Amino acid sequence: MIIRTVEFVISIAGLEQELPSSLPQVAFSGRSNVGKSSLINTLLGRTRKKIARVSAQPGKTRTLNYYQVNDEFFLVDLPGFGYAKVPGPVRESWRVLVEGYLSGDGGPVGVVHLVDSRYEPKESDRKMVEFLATLGLPTLIVLTKTDKLNKRARDVSARRAEEVLELAEDQVLQFSVKTGAGKEELLEALDGLLGAADKTSSPLAQLDADPLAAVVGDSTVEESGEIGTETRETVEVGEARRGPEVREGDEQDLNEPDPQSSRTDAESGST
């Protein structure tokens, strides 16, 4: 896939809102501070004038943000989850919005779920993958911030994600905003997903429980199972016409300490 045009179209805060087009959609999800906005900007070739903005306030994004790519499909940026300071009612509104979007008519043809490569996937990640499997939605896991790890640690991270999330090897990709590693593979995967998608119907499922309650409602900030270490840095906010504000930890230089360092890395999360 070659990215020719990208346009922010709409933010949706309620499922009663209508889209201006019936183009197929691919959703991007993940915990706060996973690097979702940076990945989207890099994937879409918007590294100077960022289309996915970074906010100074974690947990501010509460909408489904639609970006029209090549006049062929929508990339849908879902609210990040796992930020502890977000009030319970807000997390519940996210759960209702995201669950309704994923399981309802006009939902995505597939989901790209982001996981920080330095940590073992959380229970909320596992719950999300299980929920998507119940809906029959094709799911691709993308491990972010891989430039912070050496090759051995990256391999360990990939195998661990496959085991914890019970996925096949070809369902897990590695991505680095700093080096661009994984960009072409992810674009190719999107191409295949969109080409294979049958939009005559959307997978529907009605679950007795609230399947995303443990996902969007997860308020854990402290991470465990760390492989490497992290240094936060400010993300430059682009100019002109951009999408609504989101926030996340940006990528840092490649000169990282040894990935087996025992230092504790506490997330300060956002989208």
LINLIN-V957839 format. One record per residue. N is the residue number from 1. NEAR is the number of other ideal C-beta (glycine too) atoms within 12 Angstrom. Layout:
N;NEAR
N;NEAR
This chain:
1;25
2;16
3;29
4;13
5;18
6;31
7;26
8;33
9;30
10;24
11;28
12;30
13;22
14;16
15;22
16;12
17;18
18;14
19;24
20;14
21;18
22;15
23;26
24;34
25;42
26;45
27;43
28;46
29;47
30;49
31;43
32;45
33;44
34;50
35;49
36;49
37;50
38;44
39;48
40;49
41;39
42;36
43;42
44;37
45;23
46;31
47;26
48;15
49;20
50;35
51;39
52;44
53;37
54;36
55;27
56;15
57;20
58;31
59;34
60;29
61;38
62;35
63;30
64;41
65;38
66;38
67;41
68;30
69;35
70;23
71;17
72;26
73;35
74;37
75;47
76;41
77;49
78;48
79;49
80;47
81;48
82;45
83;39
84;25
85;19
86;32
87;15
88;16
89;13
90;26
91;32
92;22
93;25
94;38
95;34
96;27
97;33
98;47
99;37
100;30
101;39
102;43
103;31
104;25
105;19
106;30
107;34
108;42
109;37
110;38
111;39
112;45
113;48
114;49
115;47
116;46
117;46
118;44
119;40
120;26
121;40
122;35
123;23
124;41
125;39
126;28
127;34
128;43
129;37
130;27
131;33
132;38
133;24
134;23
135;32
136;21
137;33
138;32
139;40
140;40
141;45
142;46
143;48
144;47
145;49
146;42
147;34
148;41
149;37
150;22
151;14
152;15
153;31
154;31
155;21
156;27
157;38
158;33
159;22
160;28
161;40
162;25
163;18
164;26
165;32
166;19
167;30
168;15
169;16
170;16
171;27
172;38
173;37
174;39
175;44
176;32
177;41
178;27
179;19
180;23
181;28
182;34
183;31
184;19
185;25
186;36
187;31
188;19
189;30
190;40
191;23
192;19
193;30
194;28
195;19
196;15
197;25
198;15
199;23
200;10
201;13
202;25
203;28
204;17
205;22
206;14
207;18
208;7
209;15
210;21
211;30
212;36
213;25
214;25
215;39
216;42
217;30
218;31
219;28
220;24
221;26
222;19
223;33
224;18
225;24
226;29
227;37
228;34
229;26
230;37
231;20
232;23
233;17
234;14
235;31
236;17
237;23
238;22
239;12
240;14
241;16
242;30
243;38
244;29
245;31
246;49
247;35
248;49
249;40
250;35
251;37
252;26
253;16
254;20
255;11
256;27
257;23
258;16
259;30
260;17
261;19
262;12
263;18
264;17
265;31
266;19
267;34
268;23
269;41
270;39
271;47
